[in-house]
Amino acid sequence: MPSGPACGDEKSTVASVAEQEQRIAKINEELSISLNAELKARMRIDPKAADAVNQYSSRGDLLMFLGEFERAETDYVEMVRLKPELDASHWRLGIAMFFAGHPQQAAQQFDKYNSFDNVDRENGIWRYLSHYRAFGREEARRQLLRYEKDDRPPFKEVYQLFDGGLTADDVLKAIPDDPAATDRDARLFYSHLYIGMNQVVEGKTEAAQASLRSATLNPWPRKAGFGPNYMWHVARLQYLGLQNGQ
């Protein structure tokens, strides 16, 4: 039989999760209003305009952040059609393909990115996730890219999740405990995001929700620039998808 304190701790945990879910729901509600308003203002695009690529880029991002993955993919593809030299570096297109349910095409897009930047393990992570979705874990691990050069933390540690070299706990333990460490929040965000995404493809829904909830509630990415903010939306949208049974 569980003791009184343990039962109390369990209730406290449930209440804490419920509170976190309410915070995320409020964030989603506010974002839905602001993003839809911005999308309405950007709906019409002149493909012959001098800034058409930027127009498709901005609208594609808005569609992505609203969970309109196939429409985002279409806009990103249009960017490449208008400016083919963007293709190899277009990681956003690969992510949109992944979420739109096109993992094989996503993997091919991340292959192109590797020819553009062969140091970025974050690209290798998305390539792995795409291969996992398309072909399963054994084939994804067989095709896992190997990197010789170092990468920014925490990606050296996070990448070892995908070949079984480290566990999720190992990755989190590698993050400094010092709250004053300048990169601690960044390392926590990316670690929780990719631990969660790995749990998603492995079908560990409850664990993935906990990881992605932590990533979504981390304040660092929303003020850290375009890339981190984009990936924050990825964490938020994947968490929302899990809540909706997707």
Secondary structure by P-SEA (a helix, b strand, c coil): cccaaaaaaaaaaaaaaaaaaaaaaaaaaaaaaaaaaaaaacccccccccaaaaaaaaaaaaaaaacaaaaaaaaaaaaaaacccccccaaaaaaaaaaaccaaaaaaaaaaaaaaccccaaaaaaaaaaaaacccaaaaaaabbbbccccccaaaaaaacccccccaaaaaaaccccccccaaaaaaaaaaaaaaaaaaaacaaaaaaaaaaaaaaccccccccaaaaaaaaaaaaaaaaaaacc
